[in-house]
Protein backbone atom coordinates (compact mmCIF):
# COMPACT_ATOMS: atom_id res chain seq x y z
CA UNK A 1 0.00 0.00 0.00
CA UNK A 2 1.20 3.50 -0.73
CA UNK A 3 1.07 6.41 1.66
CA UNK A 4 -2.43 7.31 2.67
CA UNK A 5 -3.89 10.20 0.66
CA UNK A 6 -3.40 13.59 2.35
CA UNK A 7 -6.97 14.73 1.61
CA UNK A 8 -8.34 11.56 3.19
CA UNK A 9 -6.18 12.08 6.26
CA UNK A 10 -7.37 15.67 6.59
CA UNK A 11 -10.99 14.57 6.20
CA UNK A 12 -10.53 11.94 8.92
CA UNK A 13 -9.16 14.55 11.32
CA UNK A 14 -12.05 16.89 10.50
CA UNK A 15 -14.51 14.07 11.16
CA UNK A 16 -13.04 13.59 14.64
CA UNK A 17 -13.23 17.34 15.28
CA UNK A 18 -16.83 17.60 13.99
CA UNK A 19 -17.78 15.11 16.66
CA UNK A 20 -16.29 17.43 19.27
CA UNK A 21 -13.50 15.03 20.19
CA UNK A 22 -9.78 15.31 20.47
CA UNK A 23 -7.48 12.81 18.81
CA UNK A 24 -6.50 11.66 22.30
CA UNK A 25 -10.14 10.94 23.26
CA UNK A 26 -10.84 9.20 19.95
CA UNK A 27 -7.72 7.04 20.32
CA UNK A 28 -8.63 6.05 23.88
CA UNK A 29 -12.18 5.14 22.83
CA UNK A 30 -10.76 2.72 20.30
CA UNK A 31 -7.97 1.33 22.46
CA UNK A 32 -5.22 2.95 20.42
CA UNK A 33 -2.13 4.97 21.20
CA UNK A 34 -2.63 8.68 20.56
CA UNK A 35 0.83 8.78 19.00
CA UNK A 36 -0.02 6.04 16.50
CA UNK A 37 -3.21 7.85 15.48
CA UNK A 38 -1.29 11.09 14.93
CA UNK A 39 1.36 9.22 12.92
CA UNK A 40 -1.33 7.72 10.68
CA UNK A 41 -3.03 11.10 10.28
CA UNK A 42 0.34 12.70 9.56
CA UNK A 43 1.26 10.12 6.95
CA UNK A 44 4.27 8.80 8.85
CA UNK A 45 2.65 5.38 9.40
CA UNK A 46 1.19 3.54 6.44
CA UNK A 47 -1.35 1.49 8.37
CA UNK A 48 0.03 -1.87 7.29
CA UNK A 49 -0.30 -3.82 10.55
CA UNK A 50 -0.95 -3.61 14.27
CA UNK A 51 -2.30 -0.43 15.81
CA UNK A 52 -1.61 1.63 12.70
CA UNK A 53 -3.71 -0.80 10.61
CA UNK A 54 -6.53 -0.61 13.15
CA UNK A 55 -6.35 3.20 13.22
CA UNK A 56 -6.38 3.49 9.42
CA UNK A 57 -9.40 1.18 9.12
CA UNK A 58 -11.35 2.91 11.91
CA UNK A 59 -10.55 6.32 10.45
CA UNK A 60 -11.91 5.14 7.10
CA UNK A 61 -8.57 5.59 5.38
CA UNK A 62 -8.36 2.04 4.11
CA UNK A 63 -10.42 -1.10 3.75
CA UNK A 64 -9.46 -3.84 6.09
CA UNK A 65 -10.58 -6.48 8.54
CA UNK A 66 -10.35 -5.99 12.28
CA UNK A 67 -10.31 -9.12 14.37
Secondary structure, 3 states (H helix, E strand, C coil): CCCCCHHHHHHHHHHHHHCCCCHHHHHHHCCCCHHHHHHHHCCCCCCCCHHHHHHHHHCCCCCCCCC
